[in-house]
Amino acid sequence: MPATIAQTLSYAKPLIDRHIVGVDEAGRGPLAGPVVAAAVVLCKPRPGGLDDSKKLKPARRAELEAAIKRRCRWAVGVVEVDDIDRLNIFGATMLAMTLAVAALCEQLDDEPHEVLIDGNLTPHGRRPEWRWPARPIVGGDALEPCISAASIIAKEHRDRLMRGYAELHPHYGWERNAGYGTPEHLAALLEHGPCPLHRRSFAPVRQLVLL
């Protein structure tokens, strides 16, 4: 399984804010699985009802994901567990964002004028490959529609990955907890120990490895 993956898809639809890219991530907190970032340039008209993915019901989030993918430009960057443990989760998140924007730029005619990123930090100065003007926005996934769209794409993409991994490692309930440290997941870790998709750099997993 490759340590880093970038995936992209585009459709020839009219765009607005062509050079404004929204970026968000999913999966910084879980004990297992990759961290995923998405980058989105919104279409015209943009899908209605965009919001922070965590505030949306699953059915509505899935509908919006389909609309974004059908009508807008988007890309994802995926950083796997080995690189999370090597870089730490912050560094891996910065890499995932960089991969997502680089993949999106391959679709666009020009470089983005600005990249809007959810949070208070950006990959600028933290990843040598990052070359775009970037602005962090705390709570941006609820404030900026392009970041909201990115949050939806990132979460749906990661949840789908974790459901697939759950079929390979059924003990941990990832189809329900997406790798987060729920009581169910922690109890399974104690009973079965960590698998190769667990993040050894995260304390609950590291402590079990050291036993």
C-alpha positions in Angstrom: 0.0 0.0 0.0 1.6 3.3 -1.0 2.4 5.7 1.8 1.0 8.7 0.0 -1.8 8.9 -2.6 -3.3 11.8 -4.5 -6.6 11.3 -6.3 -8.4 13.8 -8.5 -11.4 14.1 -10.8 -12.8 17.0 -12.7 -15.7 17.9 -15.0 -15.9 20.6 -17.6 -18.5 22.8 -15.9 -18.6 26.6 -15.4 -16.6 27.7 -12.4 -16.8 30.7 -10.0 -13.9 31.9 -7.9 -11.8 29.8 -10.2 -8.6 30.6 -8.5 -9.9 30.3 -4.9 -9.3 26.9 -3.5 -10.8 25.6 -0.2 -8.9 23.0 1.8 -9.8 20.9 4.8 -8.8 17.6 6.3 -10.3 14.6 8.0 -8.7 12.1 10.3 -6.2 13.9 12.5 -7.6 12.4 15.7 -8.2 8.7 15.0 -5.9 5.9 16.3 -6.0 4.1 12.9 -6.1 4.8 9.2 -4.8 7.6 7.0 -5.3 11.4 7.2 -7.1 12.8 4.2 -7.2 16.3 2.8 -9.4 17.7 0.1 -9.1 20.7 -2.2 -12.1 22.1 -4.0 -12.8 24.9 -6.5 -16.6 25.6 -6.5 -18.8 25.5 -9.5 -21.5 27.9 -10.7 -24.0 27.7 -9.2 -22.5 26.1 -6.2 -24.3 23.3 -4.4 -26.8 24.6 -1.8 -26.6 23.8 1.8 -22.8 23.6 2.2 -21.6 23.4 5.8 -19.1 21.9 8.1 -19.3 18.2 7.3 -19.6 17.4 11.1 -22.8 19.3 11.2 -24.5 17.5 8.4 -26.4 14.3 8.6 -24.8 11.4 6.8 -27.5 11.2 4.0 -27.2 14.9 3.3 -23.4 14.8 3.4 -23.5 12.0 0.8 -25.8 14.0 -1.4 -23.5 17.0 -1.3 -20.5 15.0 -2.0 -22.1 13.6 -5.1 -23.1 17.2 -6.2 -19.6 18.6 -5.6 -17.9 15.7 -7.4 -20.4 16.0 -10.3 -20.2 19.7 -10.9 -17.0 21.2 -9.3 -13.3 20.6 -9.4 -11.8 18.5 -6.5 -8.9 16.5 -5.5 -7.8 14.6 -2.4 -4.4 13.8 -0.8 -4.1 10.7 1.3 -1.2 10.1 3.8 -1.0 6.6 5.2 -0.1 5.4 8.6 3.7 4.9 8.0 4.1 8.5 7.1 1.9 9.7 10.0 4.2 7.9 12.4 7.3 9.2 10.6 6.2 12.8 10.3 3.8 13.1 13.2 0.1 13.9 12.6 0.6 17.6 12.0 3.4 17.0 9.4 1.3 14.4 7.7 -1.7 16.7 7.6 0.4 19.4 6.0 1.6 16.9 3.4 -1.9 15.7 2.7 -3.0 19.3 2.0 -0.1 19.8 -0.3 -0.8 16.7 -2.2 -4.5 17.7 -2.6 -3.8 21.2 -3.9 -1.0 19.9 -6.2 -3.4 17.4 -7.7 -6.1 20.0 -8.1 -3.7 22.4 -9.8 -3.1 19.8 -12.5 -6.7 20.3 -13.6 -6.7 24.1 -13.6 -5.4 26.4 -16.3 -3.6 28.6 -13.8 -2.2 28.5 -10.3 -4.8 29.5 -7.6 -4.8 33.1 -6.5 -5.3 32.0 -2.9 -5.9 28.8 -0.9 -8.2 29.0 2.0 -7.5 26.5 4.7 -9.5 25.5 7.7 -7.6 26.1 11.0 -4.9 28.5 12.2 -1.9 27.1 10.3 -1.0 26.4 6.6 1.6 24.3 4.9 3.4 27.5 3.8 7.0 27.3 5.2 6.3 23.8 6.5 6.3 21.8 3.2 9.0 22.5 0.6 6.6 21.7 -2.2 4.0 24.3 -1.1 4.1 27.2 -3.5 0.6 28.9 -3.3 -0.6 31.9 -1.3 -2.5 30.5 1.7 -4.8 32.0 4.3 -5.9 30.0 7.4 -9.4 30.6 8.7 -10.4 29.3 12.1 -13.8 27.6 11.8 -13.5 28.0 8.0 -15.4 24.8 7.3 -18.5 26.6 8.6 -17.7 30.1 7.2 -16.3 29.6 3.7 -18.3 27.5 1.2 -15.3 26.2 -0.6 -13.8 25.0 2.7 -17.1 23.4 3.6 -17.1 21.6 0.3 -13.5 20.4 1.0 -14.6 19.2 4.5 -17.4 17.1 2.9 -15.1 15.5 0.3 -12.4 14.7 2.8 -14.7 13.2 5.4 -16.7 11.1 2.9 -13.5 9.9 1.2 -11.9 8.9 4.5 -15.0 7.2 5.9 -15.3 5.1 2.7 -11.6 4.1 3.1 -12.2 3.1 6.8 -15.3 1.0 5.8 -13.1 -0.9 3.3 -10.3 -1.4 5.9 -13.0 -2.7 8.4 -13.6 -5.6 6.0 -9.9 -6.5 6.3 -9.7 -5.9 10.1 -13.2 -6.5 11.4 -12.4 -6.6 15.2 -12.2 -2.8 15.7 -15.6 -1.5 14.4 -14.1 1.0 12.0 -17.2 1.0 9.9 -18.9 2.7 12.9 -16.0 4.6 14.6 -13.8 5.5 11.6 -10.8 4.6 13.6 -11.4 7.0 16.5 -10.7 6.0 20.0 -14.2 5.0 21.0 -14.8 2.6 23.9 -15.5 -0.1 21.4 -12.3 0.5 19.5 -10.2 0.7 22.7 -11.7 -2.5 24.1 -10.9 -4.3 20.8 -7.3 -2.9 20.9 -6.9 -4.4 24.4 -8.3 -7.8 23.3 -6.7 -8.1 19.8 -3.8 -5.7 19.9 -2.9 -3.2 17.1 -2.9 -4.1 13.4 -0.7 -2.6 10.7 -3.2 0.2 10.1 -2.9 1.5 13.7 -0.8 4.6 14.4 2.1 3.5 16.6 2.9 7.2 17.4 -0.4 7.7 19.1 -0.3 7.0 22.9 -3.1 4.4 23.3 -1.5 2.3 20.5 2.1 2.9 21.5 1.4 1.9 25.1 0.0 -1.5 23.9 3.0 -2.1 21.6 5.3 -1.5 24.6 3.5 -4.0 26.8 
